[in-house]
Amino acid sequence: MPGRGVIFEFVRRGNIVRVAAVDEATGVEAWIIGPVSASQADLKTLARRKLDYVMKKKGLGRSD
């Protein structure tokens, strides 16, 4: 659905960053772990792709 948003949360722990991506409409969450040296944009892209994968696997596919 167009207009569905994603909330991102970044938590740094030592040399890693945990990034959670949460679909606003459904509350479905996916997270990744990456190095602190990675750009925030790259980490967001990876987290969003994983969220899309999880949504598709649950039959809640995103279309935006």
PADREN-631473 format. One record per atom (N, C-alpha, C): x, y, z; residue in three letters; atom name; residue number from 1. Coordinates in steps of 0.1 Angstrom, whole numbers, plus 2048, in hexadecimal, padded with zeros to 3 digits. Example, Ala and Ser with C-alpha at 12.3 -4.5 7.8 and 13.67 -1.06 7.14 Angstrom:
<sites>
SITE    X    Y    Z  res  atom    n
SITE  884  7C7  84E  Ala     N    1
SITE  87B  7D3  84E  Ala    CA    1
SITE  884  7DF  84E  Ala     C    1
SITE  880  7EA  847  Ser     N    2
SITE  889  7F5  847  Ser    CA    2
SITE  881  800  84F  Ser     C    2
</sites>
This chain:
<sites>
SITE    X    Y    Z  res  atom    n
SITE  808  7F4  800  Met     N    1
SITE  800  800  800  Met    CA    1
SITE  809  80C  800  Met     C    1
SITE  806  816  7F7  Pro     N    2
SITE  80E  822  7F8  Pro    CA    2
SITE  80C  829  805  Pro     C    2
SITE  816  830  80A  Gly     N    3
SITE  814  838  816  Gly    CA    3
SITE  818  830  822  Gly     C    3
SITE  81A  823  821  Arg     N    4
SITE  81E  81C  82D  Arg    CA    4
SITE  82D  81F  831  Arg     C    4
SITE  82F  822  83D  Gly     N    5
SITE  83C  826  842  Gly    CA    5
SITE  843  81B  849  Gly     C    5
SITE  850  81E  84B  Val     N    6
SITE  859  815  852  Val    CA    6
SITE  860  81E  85C  Val     C    6
SITE  861  819  869  Ile     N    7
SITE  868  81F  873  Ile    CA    7
SITE  875  818  875  Ile     C    7
SITE  880  81F  876  Phe     N    8
SITE  88E  819  878  Phe    CA    8
SITE  893  81D  885  Phe     C    8
SITE  899  813  88C  Glu     N    9
SITE  8A0  815  899  Glu    CA    9
SITE  8AE  810  898  Glu     C    9
SITE  8B7  819  89C  Phe     N   10
SITE  8C6  816  89C  Phe    CA   10
SITE  8CB  815  8AA  Phe     C   10
SITE  8D1  80A  8AE  Val     N   11
SITE  8D7  808  8BB  Val    CA   11
SITE  8E5  803  8B9  Val     C   11
SITE  8EE  80C  8BE  Arg     N   12
SITE  8FD  808  8BD  Arg    CA   12
SITE  901  801  8C9  Arg     C   12
SITE  908  7F6  8C7  Arg     N   13
SITE  90E  7EE  8D2  Arg    CA   13
SITE  91C  7EB  8CE  Arg     C   13
SITE  926  7F2  8D3  Gly     N   14
SITE  934  7F0  8D0  Gly    CA   14
SITE  936  7F3  8C1  Gly     C   14
SITE  93B  7E8  8BA  Asn     N   15
SITE  93F  7EA  8AC  Asn    CA   15
SITE  933  7E6  8A2  Asn     C   15
SITE  928  7E4  8A8  Ile     N   16
SITE  91C  7E0  89F  Ile    CA   16
SITE  911  7EA  8A1  Ile     C   16
SITE  908  7EA  897  Val     N   17
SITE  8FB  7F1  898  Val    CA   17
SITE  8F0  7E7  895  Val     C   17
SITE  8E6  7E7  89E  Arg     N   18
SITE  8DA  7DF  89B  Arg    CA   18
SITE  8CF  7E9  896  Arg     C   18
SITE  8CA  7E5  88A  Val     N   19
SITE  8C0  7EE  884  Val    CA   19
SITE  8B3  7E6  883  Val     C   19
SITE  8A9  7EC  888  Ala     N   20
SITE  89B  7E6  887  Ala    CA   20
SITE  893  7EE  87E  Ala     C   20
SITE  88B  7E7  875  Ala     N   21
SITE  882  7ED  86C  Ala    CA   21
SITE  874  7E8  870  Ala     C   21
SITE  86B  7F1  872  Val     N   22
SITE  85D  7ED  877  Val    CA   22
SITE  853  7F3  86D  Val     C   22
SITE  84B  7EB  868  Asp     N   23
SITE  840  7F0  85F  Asp    CA   23
SITE  835  7F6  868  Asp     C   23
SITE  832  803  865  Glu     N   24
SITE  828  80B  86D  Glu    CA   24
SITE  81A  804  86D  Glu     C   24
SITE  816  7FF  862  Ala     N   25
SITE  808  7FA  860  Ala    CA   25
SITE  806  7ED  867  Ala     C   25
SITE  810  7E4  867  Thr     N   26
SITE  80E  7D7  86D  Thr    CA   26
SITE  816  7D4  879  Thr     C   26
SITE  820  7DC  87C  Gly     N   27
SITE  829  7D9  888  Gly    CA   27
SITE  833  7CE  886  Gly     C   27
SITE  834  7C9  879  Val     N   28
SITE  83E  7BF  876  Val    CA   28
SITE  84C  7C5  877  Val     C   28
SITE  855  7BE  87E  Glu     N   29
SITE  862  7C3  880  Glu    CA   29
SITE  86D  7B9  87A  Glu     C   29
SITE  877  7BF  874  Ala     N   30
SITE  883  7B8  870  Ala    CA   30
SITE  88F  7BF  874  Ala     C   30
SITE  89A  7B8  877  Trp     N   31
SITE  8A6  7BF  87B  Trp    CA   31
SITE  8B2  7B9  875  Trp     C   31
SITE  8BC  7C1  874  Ile     N   32
SITE  8C9  7BD  86F  Ile    CA   32
SITE  8D4  7C2  879  Ile     C   32
SITE  8E0  7BC  877  Ile     N   33
SITE  8EC  7C1  87F  Ile    CA   33
SITE  8F6  7C4  875  Ile     C   33
SITE  8FD  7D0  876  Gly     N   34
SITE  907  7D4  86D  Gly    CA   34
SITE  912  7DB  874  Gly     C   34
SITE  91D  7DE  86D  Pro     N   35
SITE  929  7E5  874  Pro    CA   35
SITE  926  7F3  875  Pro     C   35
SITE  92B  7FA  87F  Val     N   36
SITE  929  808  881  Val    CA   36
SITE  92F  810  876  Val     C   36
SITE  938  80A  86E  Ser     N   37
SITE  93F  811  863  Ser    CA   37
SITE  936  812  857  Ser     C   37
SITE  92B  80B  857  Ala     N   38
SITE  922  80B  84B  Ala    CA   38
SITE  919  818  84C  Ala     C   38
SITE  915  81D  841  Ser     N   39
SITE  90D  829  840  Ser    CA   39
SITE  8FF  826  845  Ser     C   39
SITE  8F9  830  84B  Gln     N   40
SITE  8EB  82F  850  Gln    CA   40
SITE  8E2  82C  844  Gln     C   40
SITE  8E4  832  839  Ala     N   41
SITE  8DC  82F  82D  Ala    CA   41
SITE  8DD  820  829  Ala     C   41
SITE  8E9  81B  829  Asp     N   42
SITE  8EB  80D  825  Asp    CA   42
SITE  8E4  803  82F  Asp     C   42
SITE  8E5  806  83C  Leu     N   43
SITE  8DF  7FE  846  Leu    CA   43
SITE  8CF  7FF  845  Leu     C   43
SITE  8CA  80B  842  Lys     N   44
SITE  8BC  80C  841  Lys    CA   44
SITE  8B7  804  835  Lys     C   44
SITE  8BE  805  82A  Thr     N   45
SITE  8BB  7FD  81E  Thr    CA   45
SITE  8BA  7EE  821  Thr     C   45
SITE  8C4  7E9  827  Leu     N   46
SITE  8C4  7DB  82B  Leu    CA   46
SITE  8B9  7D7  834  Leu     C   46
SITE  8B6  7DF  83E  Ala     N   47
SITE  8AB  7DD  847  Ala    CA   47
SITE  89E  7DD  840  Ala     C   47
SITE  89C  7E6  837  Arg     N   48
SITE  890  7E8  82F  Arg    CA   48
SITE  88E  7DB  827  Arg     C   48
SITE  898  7D7  820  Arg     N   49
SITE  897  7CB  818  Arg    CA   49
SITE  894  7BF  820  Arg     C   49
SITE  89A  7BD  82C  Lys     N   50
SITE  896  7B2  834  Lys    CA   50
SITE  888  7B3  839  Lys     C   50
SITE  883  7BF  83C  Leu     N   51
SITE  875  7C1  840  Leu    CA   51
SITE  86C  7BD  834  Leu     C   51
SITE  86F  7C1  828  Asp     N   52
SITE  867  7BD  81D  Asp    CA   52
SITE  867  7AE  81B  Asp     C   52
SITE  872  7A7  81D  Tyr     N   53
SITE  873  799  81C  Tyr    CA   53
SITE  86A  792  827  Tyr     C   53
SITE  86A  797  833  Val     N   54
SITE  862  792  83E  Val    CA   54
SITE  854  794  83B  Val     C   54
SITE  850  7A0  837  Met     N   55
SITE  842  7A3  833  Met    CA   55
SITE  83D  799  828  Met     C   55
SITE  845  797  81E  Lys     N   56
SITE  841  78F  813  Lys    CA   56
SITE  83F  780  818  Lys     C   56
SITE  849  77C  820  Lys     N   57
SITE  848  76E  826  Lys    CA   57
SITE  83B  76C  82E  Lys     C   57
SITE  837  777  835  Lys     N   58
SITE  82B  776  83D  Lys    CA   58
SITE  81E  778  835  Lys     C   58
SITE  81F  77B  828  Gly     N   59
SITE  814  77E  820  Gly    CA   59
SITE  80E  78C  821  Gly     C   59
SITE  817  795  826  Leu     N   60
SITE  813  7A3  828  Leu    CA   60
SITE  81B  7AC  81F  Leu     C   60
SITE  81E  7A7  813  Gly     N   61
SITE  826  7AE  809  Gly    CA   61
SITE  824  7BD  809  Gly     C   61
SITE  82F  7C4  807  Arg     N   62
SITE  82F  7D3  806  Arg    CA   62
SITE  82F  7D6  7F7  Arg     C   62
SITE  828  7E1  7F4  Ser     N   63
SITE  827  7E5  7E6  Ser    CA   63
SITE  82C  7F3  7E4  Ser     C   63
SITE  833  7FA  7EE  Asp     N   64
SITE  838  807  7EC  Asp    CA   64
SITE  847  807  7EB  Asp     C   64
</sites>
